[in-house]
Amino acid sequence: PALLAIWVAVAAGLLFGAAPMSDSDALLGWGASVGTRTTQGEWWRLATAMFVHTGIVQLAINLVALVQIGLLLERLAGRSVIAAVYLSGGIMAGLANLSSHPVAVTASASGPIAVLYGVTAALLLTQYGPDLVTRKRRGAVRFGQVAVAEEEPTAEPGSKIPLLEVKAIAISGAVFLLYTMATSAATLWGFAVGLGYGAMLAPLGGDRPPSPRRVGTSAAIMAAIAAMFALPLRNIADVKPEIARVLA
């Protein structure tokens, strides 16, 4: 709910501002990122850019995705995981945008959602992966000419997500990723980061939320990786005006 509130507040400020919502100066005023400023001492833009949207359509799609994946991930891992993954994963997505579009104004709100989908995919794999492997090995128990499939063990309340909900998440996640891939270079990168995050967070068996220590350790590892990626991107300069001056 806090993330949704910040999104809507920033979008309202952009929507009712003097300039159009997609105006570069307006986006920068509300915290969007651009290499010539972010890497010149305004690194805080990596954090603020993940709350900025460039249009109503993007905002609506992200709102629906965050509500669905946020509720599921909150049940699987808890609010602390959502906060840690969203913030550190969003910074990684912002760095991916800087690397691919160094002098373009970018808003990386979709990147953290892709990270959340990646984490959820990894956590669900730890829940259903062992069962799928076991079922494949067991096969069906045959009595005479009749094959009787073994019943799926009943999970305790809250320990596993129903398969119907998993399928709904898979469909909506595929739609979200396909849509955002056309507008953001950080989507696939964010999903990959989420898979790595989920591998660190997933406890053995997948039947209990990660401990605060595991969450903190994973966030620290991601912060160190982000710092490594940020070092080569320091002091990005826009040379286009200088080239135009020389050619003139």
Secondary structure, DSSP 8 states (H G I E B T S, - for coil): -HHHHHHHHHHHHHHTSSS-TT-HHHHHHTT-B-HHHHTTT-TTHHHHGGG--SSHHHHHHHHHHHHHHHHHHHHHH-HHHHHHHHHHHHHHHHHHHHHHSTTS-B--SHHHHHHHHHHHHHHHHHHHHHHHHHHHHH-EEEETTEEEE-------TTTS--HHHHHHHHHHHHHHHHHHHTT-THHHHHHHHHHHHHHHH--GGG-S---HHHHHHHHHHHHHHHHHHHGGGTT----HHHHHHHH-
